[in-house]
Amino acid sequence: MDGINALQLRDNARAELMQIKDIETGFEYLSKVKAIEVWAKAEKKDSELQNLIAEQKIRTQRILGQLIKDGQDAGEIAKQDDGRPISVPSCNTYRTLTDIGISRRESSTFKQIASIPDDVFESTIAEKKEAVTKAVSELTTAGMLKVAKEIKSPHVSFNSGENEWYTPSFIIEAARESMGNIDLDPASNKLANETVKAENYYTIYDNGLTKKWYGNVWLNPPYSQPEISNFSNKVTELEFTQACVLVNNATETAWFQNMMSLCTCVCFLKGRVKYNDKNGTPANSPLQGQAVLYFGSNAQKFSEVFNKYGIVLWMMKEGK
C-alpha cells in the first residue's frame, strides 16, 4: 500500500501540498508521508525517492507551522496548548492541537521551519538534494531546524544581503574608496547591491564559491559554518586584484588566522557594526567586534581611509 502511495507522491507532490488548507488536513497528510518514509527506508528504495519523501515531509511541516502561527496570531488557536478550548479554522468544533495529535514540541518544530525566509529555505532544499545525490549529506527536519536556529543567532549574518543583515553604507564606501571601485560581491542579492553597487554580484542561488572572483572584490560572507570557512578559504586563493572582507574578529579561529596570514593589512573596527534591516534602519549587532581585512597592493590607501574607523595593522607585506 505504501508503495502505491509513494508512486502517487512522486507524481503529485506539488498538487498534494496545494490541497493543505487547514491544520487537520496537513497533519493527516504528514502522517501519511511519514509512513511512506518508514516504508522506503525499510525497503531501501533509491535515494531519489527517499529524497522526494523527505522534501515533502519538510514542506508539509513548514505549511503546518505557518497555519499554526496564523491561527495563533488571529486568536483562533491558543499559544500554549494548556487545555483551554480553541477553534481550528477548518472546523466548527473547539479543539486543541493535542486533540488533533500535534504536541507542543511538534508545533514548535513546525513554526521554526516556517520562520525560515523563502530564499534560504529553497536554497537549503536545493543544496541538500544535491548533497544527497552525491551521498554527502541528507535532507532532514533536524537539518532544517539548524538553519532556523542559525538565522536567529546574533552571530549570524548570512551575507551582505540575506536575512535582513545589510552592511552599513559607510563601510561599503570606505572599501570602495580604498580600492577605487567594486567589481564583484560574491555573496549578495539585488537589494544589497543597491548599496554595494558592484558591477557584478553572486546570490545564494549562484553559489559564489563555485564562481571565479576577479577585479576588486567586496565580501561580507555568511557567518555560519561551514560557509564562513568556505568563503574565507576562497579569499585566500587570491583570484582577484584587491579585496576588502568584513567578518567577525574571531582571531582564535582557523579561518581568520588563515586570512590574517595572507592579507596586506587589517582594520579592527571600533565598537560593533550595527547592521541595517531591509529598510536601511540600524537593527542588528553581532555579539563581538568586526574586522575588515584588505588584500592588495595599496595598503597605504586602505590605512588612510580606514584609520578613522579603527586600529589598522600592517602585515608587513605588499602585493596580493
N, C-alpha and C positions, 0 to 999 in steps of 0.2 A: 504493500500500500504506500509506504513512504517512497519507494522507488518511482511510483506513478506520480506522487506529489512533487518529487524532485524534478521530474521532466516538465511538469506543469510550471514549476517555479522558474526553470531555465527559460521557458518560452514566454512567460507572462510576468516576470519580476516587476517591471515598472508599472504595469497595469494593476497588479496586486496592491502595490503601495498607494496608488492613487485612490483605491477604494476605502482606505482607512480615514474615516471622518470622525470617529469617536474613540474613546479610550477602550471600551469593551471590545470593539472590532479589532483594534490594534493589538490588544493583549492576546486575544484569541488567535490572531494571525501569528504573533510572535511565538506562542506556544507551539503552533504547527511547524514553524521554521526550526525551532529548537529540536523538535522530534526528528525532522529531516536531517538536521546536523548530526545528531547522535547516530542515525542510521548510516549516513555517508561515511562517518569515521569508522564505524564498526565494519562496514563493507569495504573500507579502504578505497573509496572512489577517487577518481582522478582529481588532481589539485585544482583544476579549473572549476569543477562543480563545487568542491568544498569552499573555494574562494567566493563563488557566487552566493552560496548559502550564508557564509559569514558576513558578506556585504549586506545581504538582505536583512539579516538579523540586526546589524548595527543601524541600518537605515530605519528599520521599524522602531528600534529603541529611541532613535532621535525624534521620530514623529510623535511617539508616546510622550517623550519628555516635553515637547512643545505643547501638546494637548493638555498635559497636566499643569504646566505653567500658565497657559492661557486660562484654564479653569480656575486656578487659584487666584490669578490677577483679577478675574471677573467676580470673585467671591462665590463661585459655584462649587468649589472644592476646598475643603479645609486644608490649610497649610500644614497642620500637624494632624495626622490621622489618629485622633485621640478618642474615637468612638462617637463624636458628635455627628448628627445626621448631615449629610451633604448631598447635593444633587449632581448627577452625572449628566452632561448636556444632552446625551442621546436617549435618556430615559425619563420617565415621568415619576419614577420612584426615587427615594432618597437612599443613597449608599455611600459607603466609604471606599477608599481604594482597596482596603483589605477585603471588603465584600467582593470586589472584582477579582482579587487574587494578587494584587500588587502590594508588596511590602514597602515600608518606608525606605529601606536600603535600595530597592529596585527603583523607586521613584527618584531618589537622589541620583542614582546612576544615569537614568534616562535624561534627567534635566541637565546634568553636566555635559552629556554628549550633545544635547540640543543647544547648549550655550556656545559651542564652538562656531566661530564665524564660517559662513558658507565656503569661502575660498580655501580656508585652512582645512576644513573637513573634507572637501572634494580632493584637494591635493594629497591629503594623508591617505585617503582611499586609493587614489591612483598609485601613490608611492608603494603602499603595502601590497597592492595587487601585483605590481611589477616585481617586488621582492619575493612574493610567493612563487611567481613564475620561475625566479632564479634560485628558489629554495634557500633564500637568505633569511626570511622572516615570515610572519603570518599576520593576517588581519584578524584582530581580536577586540572585544569590548574593553579589556584591560588596557590595550594599547591606545584606544581612543580616549579612555579616561585620563591616561598620562598626558595626552595632548591637551585636554581640557584643563588639567591642573597646571601645566606649564604656561598656558596662556594667562592664568590668573596670578602666577608668581610675579612678585615685584622685580625679580631679577631678569624676567624675560622681556626682550624687545625683539620680536622675530626678525625684523629688518627695518629699514628706514621707512617703510610704508605700510606694513601689515599690522593688524591688531590694534590700530589706533595709537601707535607709538611712533611719532614723527619727530625727526631731528630738528631742533630749533634752527631758524634761518641764519643766526649769527655764526654758528659753527660751519654751516654749509658755505657761507660767503667767505669765511676765513680760509677754508680749504680751497675755494675757487681762486681767491687772491694769491694764495701760496703757490698754486700750480699753474695759474694763468687761465685755465678753463677746466671743465669736467667733461671728458669724452664718454665715460661709461660709469653706470651704477649697476653692479651685478646682483643686487638684492633689493628690489624696489617695486613700485607699481605706478600706475598713472597719476594718482593723486599726489604721491610723494614726489614725483618728478616735477610737479608744478613748482616746488621749492628748489629741488636739486638742479633742475634744468640741464641734466646730462643730455648729450647728443643722442645717446642710446642707453637703454636700460633693460635688464632682465627681470622678469617677475618670477613668482614662485612656480608658475607653470612652465617657464622656460628652463628652470634649473640652471642658474648661473654657474654652478660648479662644473657643468659639462661644456660650457662655452669658453671661447678664447677671450681673455682680458687684454685690453690694449689701451694705448694712449695714457691719459690722465684719469685715474680711477678714484672715485669716491666710494667708500664702503662702510655701512653700518650693518654688520652681519647679524643673522639670527643669534640670539643669546642663549638658546637652549642647546643641549647636547643631543646628538653629535654634531649638529650643524655649525656651532661656533668653532669647533676644532677643524671641521672640514673646510670652512671658509678661510680660517687662519692659515691652514696648510696651503690653500690655493694662493693666498697672498705671497707666501714665501717662494712660489715658483717664479715670481718676478717676470711675468709675461706682460709687462706694461712699461711706460716711461716713468710715470710718477704715481704715487697713491697716498691718500690720506684715509686712515682706518680708525673709526670711532668704536671703542669697546670698553667694557668694564676694566678697571685697572687690576685685574686678577693676576697679580705678579707671581703668585705661587703656582699657577697652572702651567702645564707643559706647552699649551698653545700660545700663551702670552710670552713665555720665555723664548719660544721659537721665533716669534715675530720680533721680539726685542733684539735678538742676536743678529738679525739681518736688516733692521730698519736703520735709517740715517739719523733720525732723532725722534724724540717723543715729548709730547706736552701732557703733563698731568694736570688736568683741568681743576680750577678752584671749585670747591663745593661739588654738588651732584647735579648732573644735567637734568633739567626739567623738560621732559619730552612733551610735545604737543599732542592734543587729540586731533581728530579729523577736521575740526573747525578752526584749528590754529590756536587753541587755548592751552596754555601750560597745564598739564594734568597728571603726568606720570613721572615718578622718580624711582630709579633702582635703589637698592639699599646700600650700594657702595659707590665710590667715585669712578670717574671715567678718564680715559686717556685717548689722545689722538696720536697715532704712530705715523710717521712720514717715511716714505720710501722714495728716493730720487736723488738728484744731483744738486738741488738747490736748498740745502739746509739753512743757509743764511736767510733766505726769503721766508721760509717756514717759521724760523725762530723770531724774526721781526714781527710777523703777523700774529703768531700765537702767544707771544710773550706776555701780552696783556690779559690772557685768559688762564694762565697758569705757569708753572715752572717748566721750562724746556731744557731737556738734557740732550746733548750731542753724543752720538755713539762713536765718535772718532773715526768716521768713515765717510767717504763721498761716493757718489755713483749709486747704482741700483742696490 
